[in-house]
Amino acid sequence: MSDSTSFPSVATVACGQSLRTAPIVIRRFGLEPYNPMRLAMRRFTANRSADSSDEIWLLQHPPVFTLGQAGRAEHLLEQRGIELIQTERGGQITYHGPGQVVAYVLLDLKRRDLKVREFVSLLEQALIATLRRYNVTGQTKPGAPGVYVEQNGDLKKIAALGLKIEKGCSYHGVSLNVDMDLAPFGWINPCGYAGLQTTDLAHLGQLARVDDVGPELADSIVVALNRHKESDD
């Protein structure tokens, strides 16, 4: 996707009616280079108005390591030819690659009366709900954003979370490992934790396609947001 490429106008879904629950447009991309999408998110957020729709962008990235704004380069143990990109999101280092669904959540948090901690919790709940559809039990870990699963007696990370909040609006989002080459996670300290193991749905015996898991994740995010709104009414 180049800077001039227009976003897909198909495969979009609108949810919600009022300004507080402004329509969430779900856009489905394909395999997209990381940096152009990062710049597109920044541009989208900078150009938002009070009437701008909230959006969820679903996609995959070619192999790339990304380092959070305050991330420490020493958490990259071996690069092995994979590009490392510094980003403005929170968190430390992570890996993106084919077979992982990425959901960028571009939301006006002020309009939805959402605090950042509440938003993080809602995203984690949505990830756990998505895993439940595949008979996988996910859990959170205090002080370590993301979602984890127990496998062979070990707690392994299956989903990561990293956000940027600018003028009350979010961008970046979450990633969920579906069916991917997990080896590059061993070349970093995932999210800054030495020895942290990772897994995916395939290694848990659940065969799924990213193109199927992505829309289910987006739906889970919308459901979590709507439940938050209803609980406040």
N, C-alpha and C positions, 0 to 999 in steps of 0.2 A: 504494500500500500504506500503510494507516494503521498507527499503533502497535498497534492492537488486531486487525489482520488476522492470521489464522492462516496459517502457511506451507502450501504445497501438500503434500498427503500422497500425491499421485500422481507418476508419473514419477520415482521414486527408485530408486537402484541401490546395493546393498551389496557391498562388495569387502573381502576379507580376513577372517580368522577370529580370530586371537589378539588379546590386549590391545595388543600392540606394533603390530599391523596392524589396529587397531580399524576396524570398518566405516565406509566413507566413503559418506555419503548425498549423492546428487546431486539438487538441487532445481532445477526449471526454472520461473523466473518469466517475466513478460513485459516490457513497457516500464514501468519503475518509477522514480519520482522518486528523486533521489540521497539527499537527507538522511534520509528515513524508513528507507532501506536501511542507511545508515551507522549510524543509531541502533540498528537491529535487530541489526547485527553486534556493536556494543558491548555490547548487552544479552545477546546469546547468549554472548559471551565471558566477561562478568562472572558469568554464572550457570552456567558449566560446572562439572561435577564430574569426578572421576577416571573415571567410567563414561560420560561424554558421548561420543556419536559425533562423529567428524570429519565436516565437511560441505563441499561445493562448491555455491555458489549461482550459477546461470547466468541472466543477464538482459541487458537493454539499458537505457540511461538516455535521457531527453529531453535536449536540449542543455544542457550545464553545464560550466563550468570549475571544476576543483578544485585547491586549493593545499595542498601538503604542510605538515607541522607547522613546518618551518623554511623554508618557501617564501618567496620575495621577490615582493612585489606588483608590482614594476617589470617582471616578466616577462610581465605582462598588458599587451599593447600597445594593443589595441582590444577593448572589451567588447561593443559592438553589441547590447545588450539581453539578453545571455546571463548567467544568474546565476553569480556567483562564490562558491564555498563553501570555507571553511577547514576542513581535515580534520586528523586526527591521524596519518595515514600518513606514511611517509618520502617523500622526493623533492620536486620543485619543482611546477610547474604542468602540468596536462594538460587535455585536452578529452575529454568523453564525449558521444556522440550516437547516434541511431538508425543501425543498420547496423554497429555495433561490438559484438562479444560481450565481456561482462565476466564474469570468473570470480572470485568471492570465495572464498578458500580459508581455511576456518576449521579449523585443525589444532592438535592438541596436540603441539608439537614435542618436548617433553621425553619424552613417552610413546613417540614414534617415534625417540628418540635422534638428533634432527636438529639440527645447528647452523644458525644463520641463513644463513651464507654457502652452506652445502650446499643449503639450502632454496631460496635464490635461484637457484642453478645448476640445480637440478632443475626449477624452474618455467620457466627459459629453455630447457632441453632439451625440455620438454613443448611449448612454443610452437614450437620448431624442428621437432619431430616432427609437429605438426599441420600446419604449412606444407608439410612434405614430402608429405603426403597430397594436396596440391593442386599438386604439381610446382613448388613454390617453395622456393628454398634460402635459409634464414635463417641469420644469424650474430650473434654477440655482439660487443660493443665494449668493450674494457677501460675501466673507470672510468665506464661509462654503462649502467646496467642496462636491460634490455629486449632486443628482437630487431630486427635490421636486415636489409634486402635491398638488393642492387644493382639499380638501374633506370636505364637510359640513362646509364651511367657514373657515377652518383651513389649514395651510400649513404644510404638513406632508412629511417626508423623505421616499423615496421608493428605493433609490439606494445610496450606499456608495462608497467611493474611497479612497484608501491608497496605496502609492507607496514607493519603495526603489530604489534609483538610485546608481549604483556602477560602476565606471569606464565607465560612459557613457551608461550603459545598465540598463534597468528597470526590476523589478520583483514585485510581488504582483499585485494588479489590482483593479477590481471593483466587487461589488455584487449588485444583483437586486432581490428584494423581489417578489416572484411569488405567492405562495400559502402556507403560513407557519403559525406556531404558533407565534404570535407577542408578546405574554406575556413577554418573557425574555427581550425585549427592555425596558419594564417598570421597570426592575430591575437594569438598568444602566442609566447614563446620555449619551444618544447616541452621539458619536463623541464629548463628553465633554459639551453638551448643556442640562442643566437641563430642564425638562419638554418637550423636543422635542418629538413630536409624530411621529410614523411611520405607514406605511400602506403597502399593497401589491396589486398585480393585482386582486386577488380574492376579496378583500374587496372593490375594485373599480368596481366590477361587471364583471370583465374580467376573465373567467375561462381559464386557460392555464396550460400546463405541462412544468416543468423545462427542460425536454429533447427537447422540441420544442423551448422554448424561448432562450436557450443557443446558438444554432447555429445561430439564428437570431441576437443575440447580437454580436457574433463573426463576422458575416457578416457586421453589422453596423460599427464595429471597423475597419475592412479592408477597407470599403468604405470611412470612414473618413480619414484614413491614405493615401489612394490613391488620394483623393481630395486635401489633403495638398501637396502631391508631384506634382500634376498637376498645382496647383496654383503657385508653385515655378519655374516651367519650363518656 
